Amino acid sequence: MKYLKYIYVSLFMLFFVVAGCESDANFLEEKPSTFYTIDNAFSSSAQVDQVLISIYSHIRDLWVNPTEAQWIFNFRGKGTDMYDVPVIRRGNTFSDYSTINPDNGTFYEIFSTWYYVIARANLALYAAELPKVTWGSDAEKAHALAQARFFRAFAYRNLGELFGGVPIVTEISTSPRFDFEPVSRIETYQFAIDELEAIENDLPETTVSGGRLVRAAAQHNLAELYLALGTQMVEEGKSGEASFQKSITYANKIIDGGLYSLVQSRFGSRLQEEKVIIDIYKKGVFSESEKIDTLQMTPNHYWDLFQEGNVNYQDGNTESIWTLQIDYEAYKAEDGKSKLPYSRTYGPVFRDIAGAHLTGTLPNVGGRGISQANITMYTRDLIYEDKWEDDLRNSEIVFRRRYKGNVESSPYYKQIVPWDVMYGLDKDALTILNNTSEIYPVSCKIAVDKYTGIEDGENRSNLFRDEYAIRLPETILLRAEAKQRLGNKSGAAADVNLLRDRAQCTYRVTAADMDDQFNTILDERARELVYEECRWNTLLRMGGTIAVDRIKKYAHWPETQATLTFDYNLWPIPQTIIDTNKDIDIPQNPGWTNR
């Protein structure tokens, strides 16, 4: 069992010792033998490690969203060019700018969650230096400090990309403060860079078990931070050349370092399977007597990347740099958040829109989907337009587009139901808009053909594989962008083609395709990293009007174009943060004043 599989809820126990009473007269006089404070609560390196594990757990929950918090769906990309909401969730939109302003709760939740990470990291760093805390070796201590500083840098990278310049906090606070002073966006990035460069070599190259940070995780973030720093410097009229070159240098350490490589052939837990068969049941009733047909698909190595038991580097996955740990046994025993609720939260709802032709909540429709967030027409169709059969990432086993009817009264019973029928393309524009918002192709990243836990009462809502936080293709795309920003468009195209070759595409890009708005790179990120990257971070760190232009162009609902009437490339500083920090003014980001 992997070390991080069980996430401990408590960092340490507080014990209250009640002393014996000498007489009735002093019964109420408090003479506690121990008051626990930060300085005396830690006595071992294991307790410091528990603080670190709490951060791993927090980031896992932020990524996979086991509680289905709306603000986390927003953080993960809802409201960008890639994701929107279906008609049944329009009340949870993050695309209507009549409601998106500095008072929107999403901004406060995301801002504060990263400062929570910073606070925990600062606590670990403080505790690690306490005289009472003993370490087995200097290397053990250095590793703990490196993880804490990584998390602090990771939080500031996210804050810098999303909110710009923010206060840098490096000490634990024991009393309320109202005088935090923000630094610039460049200084925020530089702080995170300095942190990571200081600890790069204190992280191991590999680990025995999955989940723990490795050196490449720091190098990947340095590649992204230097790219972001150079982009911001250019925005401010300065040269970003040195920063872009540093971004390439750190990306090269991973890409050309010998440990990591793109998976080019089948591997892992399902290597021996030549066909994947999904059973079709009449009206979606899971009973052997109701089985009416099957759908057969051919697995490939891209599909292998997202199967249970295949996600970690230790599983033979050479693309895996940092993973978030999920475990079914831990889920059953004590950790109810150890799940990927992706089939439920990201899955389409065919039984509603297309219920006259196919219905149910079984693997044939991608599980028990309720579509908390959908993929836009851009993500599902436009990036593959005219290239349907020419990309493993759009192959049927990876991005399934064929669905057989299982309703007897349908003219498509046991036949493939055409999308124009399901979408209702012969109907009015509003009906088409509604229908296309709720049903869409199912990615192998959010649904499986065999669900774990059915015998224990699970209902095909959750997956129980580990999840990527960093995968090698994103490092390659960061390097491509840095090369393009240096004017090396042919080098950028060559990096994009590394992914296209792996996906067995015959369509390859050239320097002429590397447009100045970075559409080629952004489209490739959408193909490769759908359901993986935090799209808001990508769009906002790219500067200019890239984010606004793409949101207006690809948003599903018309209120986006109607209400997004201003430009921005940063989220607003939450108004609550500005109001609470009463002793020092925190300026609002451009575009958000008086909104």
C-alpha positions as CSV (number, residue, x, y, z in Angstrom):
1,M,0.0,0.0,0.0
2,K,1.4,3.4,-1.0
3,Y,2.5,5.7,1.8
4,L,0.1,8.6,0.9
5,K,-2.9,6.4,0.2
6,Y,-4.3,6.9,3.7
7,I,-4.7,10.6,4.4
8,Y,-4.7,11.3,8.2
9,V,-7.3,13.8,9.3
10,S,-5.5,14.9,12.5
11,L,-2.1,16.5,12.6
12,F,-1.6,15.9,16.3
13,M,-3.7,15.2,19.4
14,L,-4.3,17.7,22.2
15,F,-4.3,16.1,25.6
16,F,-5.8,17.9,28.6
17,V,-4.4,16.7,31.9
18,V,-6.6,17.4,34.9
19,A,-4.5,17.5,38.1
20,G,-5.8,16.1,41.3
21,C,-7.4,18.5,43.8
22,E,-5.9,19.1,47.2
23,S,-9.0,20.6,48.7
24,D,-12.4,22.0,47.8
25,A,-10.9,25.5,48.1
26,N,-8.6,25.1,45.1
27,F,-10.9,22.9,43.0
28,L,-11.6,25.7,40.5
29,E,-8.0,27.0,40.4
30,E,-6.5,26.0,37.0
31,K,-3.1,24.4,37.2
32,P,-2.8,22.6,33.9
33,S,0.3,20.6,33.5
34,T,0.4,21.3,29.8
35,F,-0.9,24.1,27.5
36,Y,-0.2,23.2,23.8
37,T,1.1,25.9,21.7
38,I,2.9,25.9,18.3
39,D,6.2,25.8,20.2
40,N,5.6,22.8,22.3
41,A,3.1,20.8,20.3
42,F,5.7,19.4,18.0
43,S,8.3,16.9,19.3
44,S,9.1,14.7,16.3
45,S,9.7,14.8,12.6
46,A,6.7,12.6,12.1
47,Q,4.4,15.4,13.4
48,V,6.0,17.8,10.9
49,D,5.4,15.2,8.2
50,Q,1.7,15.1,9.2
51,V,1.4,18.8,8.4
52,L,2.9,18.1,4.9
53,I,0.5,15.2,4.4
54,S,-2.4,17.6,5.2
55,I,-1.2,19.8,2.4
56,Y,-1.0,16.9,0.0
57,S,-4.6,16.0,1.0
58,H,-5.8,19.6,0.6
59,I,-4.4,19.9,-2.9
60,R,-5.8,16.5,-3.9
61,D,-9.3,17.7,-2.8
62,L,-8.8,21.0,-4.6
63,W,-8.0,19.1,-7.8
64,V,-10.6,16.3,-7.8
65,N,-13.4,18.1,-5.9
66,P,-14.9,15.2,-4.0
67,T,-17.4,17.5,-2.3
68,E,-18.6,19.0,-5.7
69,A,-18.0,22.6,-4.6
70,Q,-19.0,25.0,-7.3
71,W,-16.0,27.3,-6.7
72,I,-13.6,24.4,-7.4
73,F,-15.3,23.7,-10.7
74,N,-14.7,27.3,-11.5
75,F,-11.1,27.1,-10.5
76,R,-10.6,24.1,-12.6
77,G,-11.8,25.8,-15.8
78,K,-15.5,26.4,-15.9
79,G,-16.2,29.6,-17.7
80,T,-13.2,29.4,-20.0
81,D,-13.1,28.5,-23.6
82,M,-13.1,24.8,-22.7
83,Y,-15.9,24.4,-20.1
84,D,-19.3,25.8,-19.4
85,V,-22.5,24.6,-17.7
86,P,-25.4,22.6,-19.2
87,V,-28.9,24.0,-19.3
88,I,-29.9,22.2,-16.1
89,R,-27.0,24.0,-14.2
90,R,-27.3,27.6,-15.5
91,G,-27.8,28.8,-12.0
92,N,-24.2,27.8,-11.4
93,T,-22.8,29.6,-14.3
94,F,-19.4,31.2,-14.2
95,S,-19.9,32.9,-17.6
96,D,-22.4,35.6,-16.9
97,Y,-20.5,38.7,-16.1
98,S,-23.5,40.5,-14.6
99,T,-22.7,38.3,-11.6
100,I,-18.9,38.1,-11.8
101,N,-17.3,40.8,-9.8
102,P,-15.0,41.2,-6.8
103,D,-17.8,40.1,-4.5
104,N,-18.2,36.8,-6.2
105,G,-17.5,34.1,-3.7
106,T,-15.4,32.0,-6.1
107,F,-12.6,34.6,-6.0
108,Y,-12.5,34.7,-2.2
109,E,-12.5,30.8,-1.9
110,I,-9.7,30.4,-4.3
111,F,-7.6,33.3,-2.9
112,S,-8.0,32.0,0.7
113,T,-7.4,28.3,-0.2
114,W,-3.9,29.2,-1.5
115,Y,-3.2,31.2,1.6
116,Y,-4.3,28.1,3.6
117,V,-1.6,26.2,1.8
118,I,0.9,28.9,2.6
119,A,-0.1,28.9,6.2
120,R,0.4,25.2,6.5
121,A,3.7,25.3,4.7
122,N,4.9,28.1,7.0
123,L,3.8,26.0,10.0
124,A,5.8,23.0,8.8
125,L,8.9,25.2,8.2
126,Y,8.6,26.7,11.7
127,A,8.1,23.4,13.4
128,A,10.9,21.7,11.5
129,E,13.4,24.1,13.2
130,L,12.1,23.7,16.7
131,P,14.8,22.4,19.1
132,K,12.6,19.6,20.4
133,V,12.0,18.1,16.9
134,T,14.5,15.4,16.2
135,W,15.5,14.3,12.7
136,G,17.0,11.0,11.6
137,S,19.4,12.8,9.3
138,D,20.2,16.1,7.7
139,A,18.8,14.7,4.5
140,E,15.5,13.8,6.1
141,K,15.1,17.4,7.4
142,A,16.1,18.9,4.1
143,H,13.5,16.8,2.3
144,A,10.8,18.0,4.7
145,L,11.8,21.6,4.3
146,A,11.9,21.2,0.5
147,Q,8.4,19.9,0.4
148,A,7.1,22.7,2.5
149,R,8.9,25.3,0.4
150,F,7.6,23.7,-2.8
151,F,4.0,24.0,-1.6
152,R,4.5,27.6,-0.6
153,A,6.0,28.4,-4.0
154,F,3.2,26.4,-5.7
155,A,0.6,28.5,-3.9
156,Y,2.3,31.8,-5.0
157,R,2.6,30.6,-8.5
158,N,-1.2,30.0,-8.6
159,L,-1.9,33.3,-6.9
160,G,0.4,35.2,-9.3
161,E,-1.1,33.7,-12.4
162,L,-4.7,34.2,-11.2
163,F,-4.6,37.4,-9.1
164,G,-1.2,39.0,-9.9
165,G,0.7,40.7,-7.2
166,V,-0.2,39.6,-3.7
167,P,1.2,39.8,-0.1
168,I,4.2,37.5,0.5
169,V,3.8,35.8,3.9
170,T,6.7,33.8,5.2
171,E,6.0,33.7,9.0
172,I,3.2,32.2,11.0
173,S,0.8,34.6,12.5
174,T,-0.2,34.4,16.2
175,S,-2.5,37.5,16.2
176,P,-4.8,39.2,13.7
177,R,-3.1,41.4,11.1
178,F,-4.7,44.1,8.9
179,D,-1.5,45.4,7.3
180,F,-0.4,42.8,4.6
181,E,1.3,44.6,1.8
182,P,1.1,43.3,-1.7
183,V,4.1,43.1,-4.0
184,S,4.0,43.2,-7.8
185,R,3.1,40.2,-10.1
186,I,6.7,40.0,-11.1
187,E,7.8,39.9,-7.5
188,T,5.3,37.3,-6.7
189,Y,6.6,35.1,-9.5
190,Q,10.2,35.8,-8.4
191,F,9.5,34.8,-4.8
192,A,8.2,31.4,-6.0
193,I,11.2,31.0,-8.3
194,D,13.6,31.7,-5.5
195,E,11.9,29.1,-3.3
196,L,12.0,26.4,-5.9
197,E,15.5,27.0,-7.0
198,A,16.7,26.8,-3.4
199,I,15.2,23.4,-2.9
200,E,15.3,21.8,-6.3
201,N,18.2,19.4,-5.4
202,D,16.7,18.5,-2.0
203,L,13.8,16.7,-3.7
204,P,14.6,13.2,-4.9
205,E,14.7,12.3,-8.5
206,T,12.3,9.4,-7.9
207,T,10.4,7.9,-5.0
208,V,9.5,4.3,-4.0
209,S,5.8,5.1,-3.7
210,G,3.6,7.4,-5.7
211,G,2.3,10.8,-4.6
212,R,5.4,12.4,-3.0
213,L,7.0,15.3,-4.7
214,V,10.0,14.7,-6.9
215,R,12.7,17.0,-8.4
216,A,10.9,17.2,-11.8
217,A,7.8,18.7,-10.1
218,A,9.9,21.7,-9.0
219,Q,11.6,21.9,-12.4
220,H,8.2,21.9,-14.2
221,N,7.0,24.7,-12.0
222,L,10.2,26.6,-12.6
223,A,9.6,26.3,-16.3
224,E,6.1,27.6,-15.9
225,L,7.1,30.4,-13.5
226,Y,9.9,31.7,-15.8
227,L,7.5,31.6,-18.7
228,A,5.0,33.6,-16.7
229,L,7.6,36.0,-15.5
230,G,8.9,36.6,-19.0
231,T,5.4,37.1,-20.3
232,Q,4.7,39.7,-17.6
233,M,7.9,41.5,-18.2
234,V,7.0,41.8,-21.9
235,E,3.6,43.1,-20.8
236,E,5.4,45.8,-18.9
237,G,7.6,46.8,-21.8
238,K,10.7,44.9,-20.6
239,S,12.7,42.1,-22.1
240,G,11.6,38.7,-21.2
241,E,14.3,36.9,-23.2
242,A,16.4,35.7,-20.2
243,S,13.3,34.4,-18.5
244,F,12.1,32.5,-21.5
245,Q,15.5,30.9,-21.9
246,K,15.4,29.8,-18.2
247,S,12.0,28.3,-18.8
248,I,13.4,26.2,-21.6
249,T,16.4,25.2,-19.5
250,Y,14.3,23.8,-16.7
251,A,11.9,22.1,-19.2
252,N,15.0,20.5,-20.9
253,K,16.0,19.0,-17.6
254,I,12.8,17.0,-17.6
255,I,12.3,16.3,-21.3
256,D,15.9,15.5,-22.1
257,G,17.0,14.2,-18.7
258,G,16.4,10.5,-19.3
259,L,13.9,9.7,-16.6
260,Y,10.7,10.8,-18.4
261,S,9.5,10.1,-21.9
262,L,6.2,10.1,-23.8
263,V,4.5,6.7,-23.7
264,Q,4.6,5.3,-27.3
265,S,3.3,1.8,-26.8
266,R,0.8,0.0,-24.7
267,F,1.6,-0.7,-21.1
268,G,0.3,-1.5,-17.6
269,S,-2.7,-3.2,-16.0
270,R,-4.7,-3.8,-19.1
271,L,-1.9,-4.5,-21.6
272,Q,-3.2,-7.9,-22.6
273,E,-6.6,-6.7,-23.6
274,E,-7.0,-6.4,-27.3
275,K,-10.7,-5.4,-27.2
276,V,-12.8,-3.5,-24.7
277,I,-16.4,-4.5,-24.7
278,I,-19.2,-2.5,-23.2
279,D,-22.5,-4.3,-22.7
280,I,-25.7,-2.6,-23.7
281,Y,-28.8,-3.2,-21.5
282,K,-32.4,-2.6,-22.5
283,K,-33.5,0.7,-20.9
284,G,-30.3,0.7,-19.0
285,V,-31.4,-2.0,-16.6
286,F,-28.4,-3.8,-15.2
287,S,-29.6,-7.4,-15.5
288,E,-28.2,-10.3,-17.6
289,S,-31.7,-11.0,-19.0
290,E,-31.8,-7.4,-20.3
291,K,-28.5,-7.4,-22.2
292,I,-29.2,-6.7,-25.8
293,D,-26.0,-5.8,-27.5
294,T,-22.3,-4.8,-27.0
295,L,-20.1,-2.0,-28.2
296,Q,-16.5,-3.0,-28.9
297,M,-13.5,-0.7,-29.0
298,T,-9.8,-1.1,-29.5
299,P,-7.5,0.1,-26.7
300,N,-4.4,2.2,-27.3
301,H,-1.5,3.5,-25.3
302,Y,-3.1,6.9,-24.7
303,W,-6.1,5.2,-23.1
304,D,-3.7,3.1,-21.0
305,L,-2.5,6.4,-19.3
306,F,-5.8,6.7,-17.6
307,Q,-6.5,3.2,-16.3
308,E,-6.4,2.1,-12.7
309,G,-3.0,1.1,-11.7
310,N,-1.3,2.9,-14.5
311,V,-1.0,6.6,-13.4
312,N,2.1,6.6,-11.2
313,Y,5.7,6.6,-12.4
314,Q,6.2,3.6,-10.3
315,D,3.5,1.8,-12.4
316,G,5.8,2.1,-15.5
317,N,4.2,5.4,-16.6
318,T,7.1,7.5,-17.9
319,E,4.9,10.6,-18.4
320,S,3.9,10.8,-14.8
321,I,5.7,13.6,-12.8
322,W,3.4,14.3,-9.8
323,T,0.2,12.4,-8.9
324,L,-2.6,12.8,-6.4
325,Q,-3.3,9.6,-4.5
326,I,-6.7,7.9,-4.6
327,D,-7.4,4.5,-3.0
328,Y,-10.6,2.5,-2.9
329,E,-9.7,0.7,0.3
330,A,-8.9,4.0,2.0
331,Y,-12.2,5.4,0.7
332,K,-14.1,2.5,2.3
333,A,-12.1,2.6,5.6
334,E,-11.7,6.2,6.6
335,D,-11.2,8.7,3.7
336,G,-14.5,9.4,2.0
337,K,-12.8,12.0,-0.2
338,S,-10.5,9.4,-1.8
339,K,-12.4,9.3,-5.1
340,L,-12.6,10.9,-8.5
341,P,-16.3,11.8,-8.8
342,Y,-15.8,12.5,-12.5
343,S,-18.4,10.3,-14.0
344,R,-21.0,12.0,-11.9
345,T,-19.7,15.6,-12.0
346,Y,-18.4,15.8,-15.6
347,G,-20.6,13.1,-17.3
348,P,-23.3,14.0,-19.8
349,V,-27.0,13.3,-19.2
350,F,-28.2,11.3,-22.2
351,R,-31.2,9.9,-20.2
352,D,-32.7,13.4,-20.2
353,I,-32.0,14.9,-23.6
354,A,-31.8,11.7,-25.6
355,G,-34.0,9.6,-23.4
356,A,-36.3,8.5,-26.2
357,H,-33.3,6.6,-27.7
358,L,-30.9,5.7,-25.0
359,T,-31.1,5.8,-21.2
360,G,-29.6,4.6,-18.0
361,T,-26.5,5.2,-15.8
362,L,-24.4,2.3,-17.0
363,P,-21.0,2.3,-18.7
364,N,-22.6,2.5,-22.1
365,V,-23.6,6.2,-21.4
366,G,-20.5,7.0,-19.3
367,G,-21.9,6.2,-15.9
368,R,-24.2,8.2,-13.6
369,G,-23.6,11.7,-15.0
370,I,-25.3,14.8,-13.7
371,S,-23.0,17.3,-15.6
372,Q,-21.9,19.9,-13.1
373,A,-19.7,21.2,-15.9
374,N,-19.7,20.4,-19.6
375,I,-17.2,20.7,-22.4
376,T,-17.8,23.4,-25.0
377,M,-18.3,22.7,-28.7
378,Y,-14.7,24.0,-29.1
379,T,-13.4,21.3,-26.8
380,R,-15.4,18.4,-28.1
381,D,-15.6,19.2,-31.9
382,L,-13.8,22.3,-33.2
383,I,-10.3,21.3,-32.2
384,Y,-10.8,18.1,-34.2
385,E,-12.7,19.5,-37.1
386,D,-11.9,17.7,-40.4
387,K,-9.5,15.4,-38.5
388,W,-11.9,13.0,-36.8
389,E,-9.9,9.8,-37.4
390,D,-6.5,11.2,-37.2
391,D,-5.6,11.5,-33.5
392,L,-5.5,8.9,-30.7
393,R,-6.8,11.5,-28.3
394,N,-10.0,11.5,-30.5
395,S,-10.1,7.8,-31.0
396,E,-13.3,6.0,-29.8
397,I,-11.7,4.4,-26.8
398,V,-10.4,7.7,-25.6
399,F,-13.2,10.2,-26.6
400,R,-16.3,8.1,-27.3
401,R,-18.8,9.4,-29.8
402,R,-20.8,6.3,-30.6
403,Y,-23.8,5.4,-28.5
404,K,-26.3,2.6,-29.3
405,G,-30.0,3.0,-28.7
406,N,-31.4,0.9,-25.9
407,V,-35.1,2.0,-25.9
408,E,-37.2,-0.5,-27.9
409,S,-39.5,2.2,-29.3
410,S,-36.6,4.1,-30.8
411,P,-35.9,3.7,-34.6
412,Y,-32.3,3.4,-33.5
413,Y,-32.7,0.5,-31.1
414,K,-29.4,-1.4,-31.0
415,Q,-28.1,1.0,-33.6
416,I,-25.8,4.0,-33.3
417,V,-27.9,7.1,-32.5
418,P,-26.8,10.0,-34.8
419,W,-25.7,13.2,-33.0
420,D,-28.0,15.3,-35.2
421,V,-30.9,13.3,-33.8
422,M,-29.8,13.6,-30.2
423,Y,-29.0,17.3,-30.6
424,G,-32.3,17.9,-32.4
425,L,-30.6,19.8,-35.2
426,D,-34.0,20.0,-37.0
427,K,-35.4,22.0,-34.1
428,D,-35.3,25.7,-33.1
429,A,-32.0,27.4,-32.1
430,L,-32.8,27.5,-28.3
431,T,-33.6,23.7,-28.2
432,I,-30.3,23.0,-30.1
433,L,-28.4,25.2,-27.6
434,N,-30.0,23.4,-24.7
435,N,-29.5,19.9,-26.1
436,T,-25.9,20.4,-27.0
437,S,-25.1,21.7,-23.6
438,E,-26.2,18.6,-21.8
439,I,-24.9,15.7,-24.0
440,Y,-21.4,15.3,-25.4
441,P,-18.7,12.7,-26.0
442,V,-17.4,10.9,-23.0
443,S,-13.7,11.0,-22.3
444,C,-11.8,8.0,-20.8
445,K,-10.5,10.5,-18.3
446,I,-14.0,10.7,-16.7
447,A,-15.5,7.3,-17.3
448,V,-14.5,3.7,-17.5
449,D,-15.9,0.5,-18.9
450,K,-15.4,-1.3,-15.5
451,Y,-16.3,0.5,-12.3
452,T,-14.7,-0.4,-9.1
453,G,-16.9,-1.1,-6.1
454,I,-20.2,-2.1,-7.8
455,E,-20.3,-5.2,-5.5
456,D,-20.1,-2.9,-2.5
457,G,-22.9,-0.6,-3.6
458,E,-21.1,2.0,-5.6
459,N,-23.2,3.4,-8.4
460,R,-20.8,4.3,-11.3
461,S,-20.4,7.9,-10.1
462,N,-16.7,7.6,-9.0
463,L,-13.4,6.5,-10.4
464,F,-10.7,5.1,-8.1
465,R,-7.5,5.7,-10.0
466,D,-4.8,8.2,-9.0
467,E,-4.9,11.6,-10.7
468,Y,-2.2,13.6,-12.5
469,A,-1.1,16.9,-11.1
470,I,1.8,17.2,-13.6
471,R,2.2,15.1,-16.8
472,L,5.1,15.4,-19.2
473,P,3.1,16.6,-22.2
474,E,2.4,19.8,-20.3
475,T,6.1,20.4,-19.7
476,I,6.6,20.0,-23.5
477,L,3.9,22.5,-24.2
478,L,5.4,25.0,-21.8
479,R,8.7,24.6,-23.6
480,A,6.9,25.1,-27.0
481,E,5.4,28.3,-25.7
482,A,8.7,29.6,-24.3
483,K,10.4,28.9,-27.7
484,Q,7.7,30.7,-29.6
485,R,7.9,33.7,-27.3
486,L,11.7,33.8,-28.1
487,G,10.8,33.9,-31.8
488,N,11.7,30.3,-32.4
489,K,8.5,29.2,-34.1
490,S,10.0,26.2,-35.8
491,G,11.3,24.9,-32.4
492,A,7.8,25.5,-31.0
493,A,6.2,23.5,-33.8
494,A,8.7,20.7,-33.3
495,D,7.6,20.4,-29.7
496,V,3.9,20.4,-30.6
497,N,4.7,17.6,-33.1
498,L,6.2,15.5,-30.4
499,L,2.7,15.2,-29.0
500,R,1.1,14.8,-32.4
501,D,3.6,12.0,-33.3
502,R,2.7,10.2,-30.1
503,A,-1.0,10.6,-30.9
504,Q,-0.3,9.1,-34.3
505,C,-1.5,12.3,-36.1
506,T,-0.7,12.7,-39.8
507,Y,-1.5,16.4,-39.5
508,R,1.6,18.1,-38.2
509,V,2.3,21.8,-37.6
510,T,4.9,24.0,-39.1
511,A,6.4,27.4,-38.0
512,A,3.7,29.1,-40.0
513,D,1.0,27.6,-37.8
514,M,2.4,29.1,-34.6
515,D,0.3,32.2,-34.6
516,D,1.0,35.2,-32.4
517,Q,-2.2,34.6,-30.3
518,F,-0.9,31.2,-29.4
519,N,-4.0,29.5,-30.7
520,T,-2.1,26.4,-31.9
521,I,-0.6,25.9,-28.5
522,L,-3.9,26.5,-26.7
523,D,-5.7,24.1,-29.0
524,E,-3.0,21.5,-28.4
525,R,-3.3,21.9,-24.7
526,A,-7.1,21.4,-25.1
527,R,-6.6,18.1,-27.0
528,E,-3.9,16.8,-24.7
529,L,-4.9,18.1,-21.3
530,V,-8.7,18.2,-21.3
531,Y,-9.9,17.5,-17.7
532,E,-6.3,17.9,-16.5
533,E,-5.0,21.5,-16.8
534,C,-6.3,24.4,-14.8
535,R,-7.4,26.4,-17.9
536,W,-7.8,29.7,-16.0
537,N,-4.1,29.7,-15.0
538,T,-3.1,29.1,-18.6
539,L,-5.3,31.8,-20.1
540,L,-4.6,34.5,-17.5
541,R,-0.9,34.1,-17.4
542,M,-0.7,34.5,-21.2
543,G,-1.4,38.2,-21.0
544,G,-3.1,40.6,-23.4
545,T,-6.7,39.9,-24.3
546,I,-6.2,36.2,-25.0
547,A,-8.4,35.1,-22.1
548,V,-11.3,37.5,-22.9
549,D,-11.1,36.9,-26.7
550,R,-11.3,33.1,-26.3
551,I,-14.0,33.2,-23.7
552,K,-16.2,35.4,-25.9
553,K,-15.5,33.2,-28.9
554,Y,-16.2,29.8,-27.4
555,A,-18.6,30.3,-24.5
556,H,-21.7,28.2,-25.0
557,W,-24.4,30.7,-23.7
558,P,-25.2,34.1,-25.3
559,E,-25.1,36.0,-21.9
560,T,-21.3,35.7,-22.0
561,Q,-20.9,37.8,-25.1
562,A,-23.6,40.2,-23.9
563,T,-22.1,40.8,-20.5
564,L,-18.3,40.5,-21.0
565,T,-17.9,44.0,-22.2
566,F,-14.5,44.8,-20.7
567,D,-11.0,43.4,-20.9
568,Y,-9.0,41.7,-18.1
569,N,-6.1,39.3,-17.8
570,L,-6.3,38.9,-14.0
571,W,-9.1,37.9,-11.7
572,P,-10.2,40.6,-9.2
573,I,-8.7,40.8,-5.7
574,P,-11.7,39.6,-3.6
575,Q,-13.4,42.7,-2.1
576,T,-13.5,41.0,1.3
577,I,-9.7,40.8,1.3
578,I,-9.4,44.5,0.4
579,D,-11.9,45.5,3.1
580,T,-10.3,43.4,5.8
581,N,-6.8,44.6,5.2
582,K,-7.8,48.0,6.5
583,D,-4.3,49.3,7.5
584,I,-2.8,49.0,4.0
585,D,-4.5,49.6,0.7
586,I,-4.6,46.7,-1.7
587,P,-5.4,48.1,-5.2
588,Q,-8.0,46.4,-7.3
589,N,-6.8,44.7,-10.5
590,P,-7.5,46.5,-13.9
591,G,-11.0,46.0,-15.3
592,W,-12.7,45.2,-12.0
593,T,-13.0,48.6,-10.3
594,N,-16.6,49.6,-9.5
595,R,-18.0,46.4,-11.0
